[in-house]
C-alpha cells in the first residue's frame, strides 16, 4: 500500500512538472479540468490587475476613442479649399431661397418666387460661361402622373403640374451620356427647410457654376435637377425620370438630401450594385464620410423615411449615390431649420465632395457603359473621415473567410494544447459562452424593466434633452448587471479556478461570438460583415502578439495597455457606428408616434451598444482582483439618475435657441361632414384635431392648455375611412392617441368641390365609379370597401390598388399652379350579401397649408397658448365622407 502511494505521488509530480514546463506559468498547476489549484492569495494577486486600475484603463480607453470620434465629426474641412467651390456664394443662394419662408408645393413661394430665383441664377451662369467649351440648356417641366409605393405598408401618390427645373450642362459638341445631380427646393409646411433641402440646391447652383466655367470640356454631360415636389412623397423626381426626354440618357445619379441640420454629409446608400460608383466617391471625394452599414440599415426599412434615391432606382433603373446631412435631427422639419444653423464649413465640404465626384464621373469612360461594371457590391467605410476603405464584396468574403479560418486554427491549437494536458477546453468554452449569453439576456431584461418603470412613472423621453442621462441610467444598469453576473460566476461557479485562466477563457468567448456573427453575416451576403471581421482580426492578432507578455507577467499594466491599443482601430470605428445609430434614432423617437414606447427602444439600443462594446472587456472582470468598488460606483450613478428622473427633474423638451428640442404637435382646425347612402348629410361637426407625434402625448401640454385632456380624447371609428379624421399621411397606426376640441366651422375661401361623375356596371360584373375633385394643392383620398366587397382596379398608379398596413387605401394628391380638376375612377366587386349597407365608404380631405385659408382666428389663439418648447405644425382642413 505504501509503495502504491509513493508511485502515485511520483506520477502526480511528473504531470505537474510537465504542465509547468509546457505552459511556462510559474504559478500554474493544472488539475483534471485543465485549470490550476489555488496557491497562496498573495502569489496569485501579483499577476492580477487592481480593481481601480482596470476600471481606469477601460474608462480612459473609451473616453479617448469617443473624443476622437467627436473630434473627427467637428473637423468638417481639412486643409485649405482649392477655390473651385465657393461656399460663401453658395451661402448667399441658401439665404435667398429660405428668405421667402416655407415653400410647400402649390404655393407662390415654391412655384413662382423660388423658381424665378433659380432660373435667374442659372441664366446668369449661362451668360457668364457662354464663351467657354460648354452649353447650358434649361427646361421647366410640369409633369402629371401617379405611382404606388411600398412605404408604411403601401399607398398611392398622384401629382398634377408639379415643377421641375432641369439644367443640362454638356460640351458644345453634345453628349450621349449624362450624370444626374438631384436636390429639391420645396419644403414641408411651417418650416423654412434650410437643410431639407435648400442648402443642397445652393450647393448644386455653385457646382453648376464651377463646372460650366471649366476650360477643359467635359467628356460627358450633367443634368442638374432642381425638383419642386419631394416632400409630397417624391413626386417631382418620378415625373422627371418617367416622363422627361433627358432621362433616357442618364446613366447614374447623385442625390442630395437631409435627415438633420448641418454637420457632415454621409453617403448612406449606393447602387444597386455598380461598385464603380463607390470607387469614384473614394477616389474623388475630398472629405469622405461613408458607411455600407448605413446603407444596409436604411434599405432594411428600419428607418421610416425615404428619398428620391428610391424613385430613380425603382422607376428609372439607374444606380446612384445618396448623401444626407444627419446631425441634429431634433429640428428637422421644424421652424428651427434655418440657414444660420448650417456652418459655412458644412457647405464647403459638401460642395467640395459633390464637385469632385461629379468631375470624376463625367470624365470617366465607365459612365458610357455602366452595365459592364454593374455586377457586385462594395464594402466601404471611412476611418474618422480621413480615409475611406473600399473593396469588392467578393474580396470581402475572402477576407472574412481568412479571418474565420485563423480563428478556427487558434481554437484548434488551444484545444490540442489543453487535450494534451488532460483539460476539457471545449466544454469549458461552451459553459463560458452560456454564462455570457445568460448575462446578456438577464441584462436586457433588467434594463427593459427599468425602462418600463420609467414609462409607467410618466417620465418617458427624459433623455430627449439630456441624452447622456440615458447613458448614466440605462448604460450604468446594463454595465453593472453584466459585471455582477460575471462576478457571481467567478466567485460562486468557478470557485478555485485561477483568474488568469478565466481571463484567457473569456477572451476566447468574445472571439468565438464575434466569429459566429462574422460567419452569419457573410453567409447572408451582407457587406456589413466587415464590422465583426475587424472585431475578430485585430483582437486575435493582438492576443497572439502579447502571448509571451501574458505568460511571463500575467495581467500587468503593460499587457493591459498594449491589449487596448491593439483594439483601438476596430473600437474607434465601432464607436463611430454607435454614434451614427444614436444620432439618427434618438431624434426619430421624438416623432415616432404615440404607440411605440421610446424608452424601451432607446434602452434596448443602449444595452446592445453596451454588450457589444464590453465584449473584449469581459475578461478584465476575471483579471481584476475584485469588482466591489466598480459595482458601487455604477449603482450610485444609476440610483442618483433614477431619482432625478422619478422626481421629474429632467424635462424632455427645450426652447433654448442654441440647442432646441421641440415637442412636435400637429394641429388642424377641421370641419367633418358625413353623408349617408342617399347622399344626405347625416352628421357634421367642427373642431381642433390634435395629434402628438411622440409618446408623451398631451401630458406636458395639458398644464398649459387645460382643455386638451382625456375628456376630448378620440378613439378610432373603425367603420369610417381612416377613423373619420383628415390624415395627411397614412400613419394612423402610429398615432392612435388623438384629441378633438369642439370649435367653429371652417369656411375656406377656396372650398373643395367633389362629385360622383358616373356609376355603371361593367360587363364582368364590377361597378365602375368615376369622380371629380377640385380643391387646394394638397388632398387625401381614403377608400374603405365594406365587408365582402373588393377593389379590383383603378386609374391610379399601375392600375392595381395597393392598401396600407391597416387594410385601407390611401391616395395622396397634390398639384402645382393652374392644375385642372382631378378626375379618377375605380372598379369594385360588390359583396353578394348585405347590399343595403353599400359597397364602399370613401372620404376626401383637403389641406390648406398656405395662403389666407391656412389660419383661422380660433386656431391662431390656440397656437399662442402652446409653450415655447412645443412646435405645433398647424393648418386648416376638411373631411367629407360618402357611402356608395
MOURVEN-V748738 format. One record per residue. N is the residue number from 1. PHI is phi as a letter, one per 30 degrees, with the letter a starting at -180 (999 if undefined). Layout:
# MOURVEN-V748738
n:N phi:PHI
n:N phi:PHI
This chain:
# MOURVEN-V748738
n:1 phi:999
n:2 phi:d
n:3 phi:d
n:4 phi:d
n:5 phi:d
n:6 phi:d
n:7 phi:d
n:8 phi:d
n:9 phi:d
n:10 phi:d
n:11 phi:d
n:12 phi:d
n:13 phi:d
n:14 phi:d
n:15 phi:d
n:16 phi:d
n:17 phi:d
n:18 phi:d
n:19 phi:d
n:20 phi:d
n:21 phi:d
n:22 phi:d
n:23 phi:c
n:24 phi:i
n:25 phi:c
n:26 phi:d
n:27 phi:c
n:28 phi:c
n:29 phi:b
n:30 phi:d
n:31 phi:c
n:32 phi:d
n:33 phi:c
n:34 phi:j
n:35 phi:b
n:36 phi:c
n:37 phi:d
n:38 phi:d
n:39 phi:c
n:40 phi:d
n:41 phi:d
n:42 phi:d
n:43 phi:d
n:44 phi:d
n:45 phi:d
n:46 phi:d
n:47 phi:c
n:48 phi:c
n:49 phi:d
n:50 phi:d
n:51 phi:d
n:52 phi:d
n:53 phi:d
n:54 phi:d
n:55 phi:d
n:56 phi:d
n:57 phi:e
n:58 phi:d
n:59 phi:d
n:60 phi:d
n:61 phi:e
n:62 phi:d
n:63 phi:d
n:64 phi:d
n:65 phi:d
n:66 phi:d
n:67 phi:d
n:68 phi:d
n:69 phi:d
n:70 phi:d
n:71 phi:d
n:72 phi:d
n:73 phi:d
n:74 phi:d
n:75 phi:d
n:76 phi:d
n:77 phi:b
n:78 phi:c
n:79 phi:i
n:80 phi:d
n:81 phi:d
n:82 phi:d
n:83 phi:i
n:84 phi:d
n:85 phi:c
n:86 phi:c
n:87 phi:d
n:88 phi:d
n:89 phi:d
n:90 phi:d
n:91 phi:d
n:92 phi:d
n:93 phi:d
n:94 phi:e
n:95 phi:d
n:96 phi:d
n:97 phi:d
n:98 phi:d
n:99 phi:d
n:100 phi:d
n:101 phi:i
n:102 phi:e
n:103 phi:b
n:104 phi:d
n:105 phi:e
n:106 phi:j
n:107 phi:d
n:108 phi:d
n:109 phi:d
n:110 phi:d
n:111 phi:d
n:112 phi:c
n:113 phi:d
n:114 phi:d
n:115 phi:d
n:116 phi:d
n:117 phi:d
n:118 phi:d
n:119 phi:d
n:120 phi:d
n:121 phi:d
n:122 phi:d
n:123 phi:d
n:124 phi:d
n:125 phi:d
n:126 phi:d
n:127 phi:d
n:128 phi:d
n:129 phi:c
n:130 phi:d
n:131 phi:d
n:132 phi:d
n:133 phi:d
n:134 phi:c
n:135 phi:c
n:136 phi:c
n:137 phi:b
n:138 phi:c
n:139 phi:b
n:140 phi:c
n:141 phi:c
n:142 phi:b
n:143 phi:d
n:144 phi:b
n:145 phi:l
n:146 phi:a
n:147 phi:a
n:148 phi:c
n:149 phi:b
n:150 phi:d
n:151 phi:b
n:152 phi:h
n:153 phi:j
n:154 phi:k
n:155 phi:a
n:156 phi:c
n:157 phi:b
n:158 phi:b
n:159 phi:b
n:160 phi:b
n:161 phi:h
n:162 phi:d
n:163 phi:c
n:164 phi:b
n:165 phi:c
n:166 phi:c
n:167 phi:b
n:168 phi:c
n:169 phi:c
n:170 phi:a
n:171 phi:d
n:172 phi:d
n:173 phi:d
n:174 phi:j
n:175 phi:b
n:176 phi:c
n:177 phi:b
n:178 phi:b
n:179 phi:d
n:180 phi:c
n:181 phi:c
n:182 phi:b
n:183 phi:b
n:184 phi:b
n:185 phi:c
n:186 phi:d
n:187 phi:b
n:188 phi:d
n:189 phi:d
n:190 phi:i
n:191 phi:b
n:192 phi:d
n:193 phi:h
n:194 phi:d
n:195 phi:d
n:196 phi:c
n:197 phi:b
n:198 phi:d
n:199 phi:d
n:200 phi:d
n:201 phi:d
n:202 phi:d
n:203 phi:d
n:204 phi:d
n:205 phi:d
n:206 phi:d
n:207 phi:d
n:208 phi:e
n:209 phi:d
n:210 phi:d
n:211 phi:d
n:212 phi:d
n:213 phi:c
n:214 phi:d
n:215 phi:d
n:216 phi:c
n:217 phi:d
n:218 phi:d
n:219 phi:d
n:220 phi:b
n:221 phi:c
n:222 phi:b
n:223 phi:c
n:224 phi:c
n:225 phi:c
n:226 phi:c
n:227 phi:c
n:228 phi:c
n:229 phi:a
n:230 phi:c
n:231 phi:d
n:232 phi:d
n:233 phi:i
n:234 phi:i
n:235 phi:d
n:236 phi:d
n:237 phi:d
n:238 phi:d
n:239 phi:d
n:240 phi:d
n:241 phi:d
n:242 phi:c
n:243 phi:b
n:244 phi:d
n:245 phi:d
n:246 phi:d
n:247 phi:d
n:248 phi:d
n:249 phi:c
n:250 phi:d
n:251 phi:c
n:252 phi:a
n:253 phi:b
n:254 phi:b
n:255 phi:c
n:256 phi:c
n:257 phi:b
n:258 phi:a
n:259 phi:b
n:260 phi:a
n:261 phi:b
n:262 phi:i
n:263 phi:i
n:264 phi:c
n:265 phi:d
n:266 phi:c
n:267 phi:d
n:268 phi:c
n:269 phi:a
n:270 phi:b
n:271 phi:i
n:272 phi:d
n:273 phi:h
n:274 phi:h
n:275 phi:d
n:276 phi:d
n:277 phi:d
n:278 phi:d
n:279 phi:d
n:280 phi:d
n:281 phi:d
n:282 phi:d
n:283 phi:d
n:284 phi:c
n:285 phi:d
n:286 phi:d
n:287 phi:b
n:288 phi:d
n:289 phi:a
n:290 phi:a
n:291 phi:a
n:292 phi:d
n:293 phi:d
n:294 phi:e
n:295 phi:d
n:296 phi:d
n:297 phi:d
n:298 phi:d
n:299 phi:d
n:300 phi:d
n:301 phi:j
n:302 phi:d
n:303 phi:d
n:304 phi:d
n:305 phi:a
n:306 phi:a
n:307 phi:b
n:308 phi:d
n:309 phi:e
n:310 phi:d
n:311 phi:d
n:312 phi:d
n:313 phi:d
n:314 phi:d
n:315 phi:c
n:316 phi:c
n:317 phi:h
n:318 phi:b
n:319 phi:d
n:320 phi:a
n:321 phi:b
n:322 phi:c
n:323 phi:c
n:324 phi:a
n:325 phi:d
n:326 phi:b
n:327 phi:d
n:328 phi:h
n:329 phi:d
n:330 phi:d
n:331 phi:c
n:332 phi:d
n:333 phi:i
n:334 phi:b
n:335 phi:d
n:336 phi:d
n:337 phi:d
n:338 phi:c
n:339 phi:d
n:340 phi:d
n:341 phi:d
n:342 phi:c
n:343 phi:d
n:344 phi:d
n:345 phi:d
n:346 phi:d
n:347 phi:d
n:348 phi:d
n:349 phi:d
n:350 phi:d
n:351 phi:d
n:352 phi:e
n:353 phi:d
n:354 phi:d
n:355 phi:d
n:356 phi:d
n:357 phi:d
n:358 phi:d
n:359 phi:e
n:360 phi:d
n:361 phi:d
n:362 phi:d
n:363 phi:c
n:364 phi:c
n:365 phi:d
n:366 phi:d
n:367 phi:d
n:368 phi:d
n:369 phi:b
n:370 phi:d
n:371 phi:d
n:372 phi:d
n:373 phi:c
n:374 phi:d
n:375 phi:d
n:376 phi:j
n:377 phi:c
n:378 phi:b
n:379 phi:c
n:380 phi:b
n:381 phi:a
n:382 phi:c
n:383 phi:c
n:384 phi:h
n:385 phi:i
n:386 phi:c
n:387 phi:b
n:388 phi:c
n:389 phi:c
n:390 phi:b
n:391 phi:a
n:392 phi:e
n:393 phi:d
n:394 phi:d
n:395 phi:d
n:396 phi:e
n:397 phi:d
n:398 phi:d
n:399 phi:d
n:400 phi:d
n:401 phi:d
n:402 phi:d
n:403 phi:d
n:404 phi:d
n:405 phi:d
n:406 phi:d
n:407 phi:d
n:408 phi:d
n:409 phi:d
n:410 phi:d
n:411 phi:d
n:412 phi:d
n:413 phi:d
n:414 phi:d
n:415 phi:d
n:416 phi:d
n:417 phi:d
n:418 phi:d
n:419 phi:d
n:420 phi:d
n:421 phi:c
n:422 phi:i
n:423 phi:d
n:424 phi:b
n:425 phi:d
n:426 phi:d
n:427 phi:d
n:428 phi:d
n:429 phi:d
n:430 phi:d
n:431 phi:d
n:432 phi:d
n:433 phi:d
n:434 phi:d
n:435 phi:d
n:436 phi:d
n:437 phi:d
n:438 phi:d
n:439 phi:d
n:440 phi:d
n:441 phi:d
n:442 phi:d
n:443 phi:d
n:444 phi:d
n:445 phi:d
n:446 phi:d
n:447 phi:d
n:448 phi:d
n:449 phi:d
n:450 phi:d
n:451 phi:d
n:452 phi:d
n:453 phi:d
n:454 phi:d
n:455 phi:d
n:456 phi:d
n:457 phi:d
n:458 phi:i
n:459 phi:c
n:460 phi:e
n:461 phi:i
n:462 phi:e
n:463 phi:d
n:464 phi:e
n:465 phi:c
n:466 phi:b
n:467 phi:d
n:468 phi:d
n:469 phi:d
n:470 phi:d
n:471 phi:d
n:472 phi:d
n:473 phi:d
n:474 phi:d
n:475 phi:d
n:476 phi:d
n:477 phi:d
n:478 phi:d
n:479 phi:d
n:480 phi:d
n:481 phi:d
n:482 phi:d
n:483 phi:d
n:484 phi:d
n:485 phi:d
n:486 phi:d
n:487 phi:d
n:488 phi:d
n:489 phi:d
n:490 phi:d
n:491 phi:d
n:492 phi:c
n:493 phi:d
n:494 phi:d
n:495 phi:h
n:496 phi:d
n:497 phi:d
n:498 phi:d
n:499 phi:d
n:500 phi:d
n:501 phi:d
n:502 phi:d
n:503 phi:e
n:504 phi:d
n:505 phi:d
n:506 phi:d
n:507 phi:d
n:508 phi:d
n:509 phi:d
n:510 phi:d
n:511 phi:d
n:512 phi:d
n:513 phi:d
n:514 phi:d
n:515 phi:d
n:516 phi:d
n:517 phi:d
n:518 phi:d
n:519 phi:d
n:520 phi:d
n:521 phi:d
n:522 phi:d
n:523 phi:d
n:524 phi:d
n:525 phi:i
n:526 phi:c
n:527 phi:d
n:528 phi:d
n:529 phi:d
n:530 phi:d
n:531 phi:d
n:532 phi:d
n:533 phi:d
n:534 phi:d
n:535 phi:d
n:536 phi:c
n:537 phi:d
n:538 phi:d
n:539 phi:d
n:540 phi:d
n:541 phi:d
n:542 phi:d
n:543 phi:d
n:544 phi:d
n:545 phi:d
n:546 phi:c
n:547 phi:e
n:548 phi:d
n:549 phi:d
n:550 phi:d
n:551 phi:d
n:552 phi:d
n:553 phi:b
n:554 phi:i
n:555 phi:d
n:556 phi:d
n:557 phi:d
n:558 phi:d
n:559 phi:d
n:560 phi:d
n:561 phi:d
n:562 phi:d
n:563 phi:d
n:564 phi:d
n:565 phi:d
n:566 phi:d
n:567 phi:d
n:568 phi:e
n:569 phi:d
n:570 phi:d
n:571 phi:d
n:572 phi:d
n:573 phi:d
n:574 phi:d
n:575 phi:d
n:576 phi:d
n:577 phi:d
n:578 phi:d
n:579 phi:e
n:580 phi:e
n:581 phi:e
n:582 phi:d
n:583 phi:d
n:584 phi:d
n:585 phi:d
n:586 phi:d
n:587 phi:d
n:588 phi:d
n:589 phi:d
n:590 phi:d
n:591 phi:b
n:592 phi:c
n:593 phi:j
n:594 phi:c
n:595 phi:c
n:596 phi:c
n:597 phi:d
n:598 phi:d
n:599 phi:d
n:600 phi:d
n:601 phi:d
n:602 phi:d
n:603 phi:d
n:604 phi:d
n:605 phi:d
n:606 phi:d
n:607 phi:d
n:608 phi:d
n:609 phi:d
n:610 phi:d
n:611 phi:d
n:612 phi:d
n:613 phi:d
n:614 phi:d
n:615 phi:e
n:616 phi:d
n:617 phi:c
n:618 phi:e
n:619 phi:d
n:620 phi:d
n:621 phi:d
n:622 phi:d
n:623 phi:c
n:624 phi:c
n:625 phi:d
n:626 phi:a
n:627 phi:b
n:628 phi:d
n:629 phi:d
n:630 phi:d
n:631 phi:d
n:632 phi:d
n:633 phi:d
n:634 phi:d
n:635 phi:d
n:636 phi:d
n:637 phi:d
n:638 phi:d
n:639 phi:d
n:640 phi:d
n:641 phi:d
n:642 phi:d
n:643 phi:d
n:644 phi:d
n:645 phi:d
n:646 phi:d
n:647 phi:d
n:648 phi:i
n:649 phi:d
n:650 phi:c
n:651 phi:d
n:652 phi:d
n:653 phi:c
n:654 phi:a
n:655 phi:c
n:656 phi:e
n:657 phi:e
n:658 phi:d
n:659 phi:a
n:660 phi:d
n:661 phi:b
n:662 phi:d
n:663 phi:d
n:664 phi:c
n:665 phi:b
n:666 phi:c
n:667 phi:b
n:668 phi:b
n:669 phi:c
n:670 phi:b
n:671 phi:b
n:672 phi:c
n:673 phi:b
n:674 phi:c
n:675 phi:c
n:676 phi:c
n:677 phi:d
n:678 phi:d
n:679 phi:i
n:680 phi:d
n:681 phi:d
n:682 phi:c
n:683 phi:a
n:684 phi:b
n:685 phi:b
n:686 phi:b
n:687 phi:a
n:688 phi:c
n:689 phi:c
n:690 phi:b
n:691 phi:b
n:692 phi:c
n:693 phi:c
n:694 phi:b
n:695 phi:d
n:696 phi:d
n:697 phi:h
n:698 phi:c
n:699 phi:d
n:700 phi:c
n:701 phi:d
n:702 phi:e
n:703 phi:d
n:704 phi:d
n:705 phi:b
n:706 phi:e
n:707 phi:d
n:708 phi:d
n:709 phi:b
n:710 phi:d
n:711 phi:d
n:712 phi:c
n:713 phi:d
n:714 phi:c
n:715 phi:c
n:716 phi:d
n:717 phi:c
n:718 phi:d
n:719 phi:d
n:720 phi:c
n:721 phi:e
n:722 phi:h
n:723 phi:i
n:724 phi:i
n:725 phi:b
n:726 phi:d
n:727 phi:d
n:728 phi:d
n:729 phi:b
n:730 phi:d
n:731 phi:b
n:732 phi:d
n:733 phi:d
n:734 phi:c
n:735 phi:b
n:736 phi:c
n:737 phi:c
n:738 phi:b
n:739 phi:b
n:740 phi:b
n:741 phi:c
n:742 phi:e
n:743 phi:a
n:744 phi:d
n:745 phi:d
n:746 phi:d
n:747 phi:b
n:748 phi:e
n:749 phi:d
n:750 phi:b
n:751 phi:d
n:752 phi:d
n:753 phi:c
n:754 phi:b
n:755 phi:a
n:756 phi:d
n:757 phi:d
n:758 phi:a
n:759 phi:a
n:760 phi:a
n:761 phi:c
n:762 phi:d
n:763 phi:d
n:764 phi:c
n:765 phi:j
n:766 phi:d
n:767 phi:c
n:768 phi:c
n:769 phi:b
n:770 phi:c
n:771 phi:b
n:772 phi:b
n:773 phi:b
n:774 phi:b
n:775 phi:a
n:776 phi:d
n:777 phi:d
n:778 phi:b
n:779 phi:b
n:780 phi:b
n:781 phi:c
n:782 phi:b
n:783 phi:b
n:784 phi:b
n:785 phi:d
n:786 phi:d
n:787 phi:e
n:788 phi:j
n:789 phi:d
n:790 phi:b
n:791 phi:d
n:792 phi:c
n:793 phi:a
n:794 phi:a
n:795 phi:c
n:796 phi:c
n:797 phi:h
n:798 phi:c
n:799 phi:j
n:800 phi:c
n:801 phi:e
n:802 phi:b
n:803 phi:c
n:804 phi:c
n:805 phi:d
n:806 phi:c
n:807 phi:i
n:808 phi:c
n:809 phi:c
n:810 phi:b
n:811 phi:b
n:812 phi:c
n:813 phi:b
n:814 phi:a
n:815 phi:b
n:816 phi:d
n:817 phi:d
n:818 phi:h
n:819 phi:d
n:820 phi:d
n:821 phi:d
n:822 phi:d
n:823 phi:c
n:824 phi:a
n:825 phi:b
n:826 phi:b
n:827 phi:c
n:828 phi:b
n:829 phi:c
n:830 phi:d
n:831 phi:d
n:832 phi:d
n:833 phi:b
n:834 phi:i
n:835 phi:d
n:836 phi:d
n:837 phi:d
n:838 phi:i
n:839 phi:c
n:840 phi:a
n:841 phi:c
n:842 phi:b
n:843 phi:b
n:844 phi:b
n:845 phi:c
n:846 phi:c
n:847 phi:b
n:848 phi:c
n:849 phi:d
n:850 phi:a
n:851 phi:i
n:852 phi:d
n:853 phi:d
n:854 phi:d
n:855 phi:b
n:856 phi:c
n:857 phi:e
n:858 phi:d
n:859 phi:d
n:860 phi:d
n:861 phi:d
n:862 phi:d
n:863 phi:d
n:864 phi:d
n:865 phi:d
n:866 phi:d
n:867 phi:d
n:868 phi:d
n:869 phi:d
n:870 phi:c
n:871 phi:c
n:872 phi:d
n:873 phi:d
n:874 phi:b
n:875 phi:a
n:876 phi:c
n:877 phi:b
n:878 phi:b
n:879 phi:b
n:880 phi:b
n:881 phi:c
n:882 phi:b
n:883 phi:b
n:884 phi:b
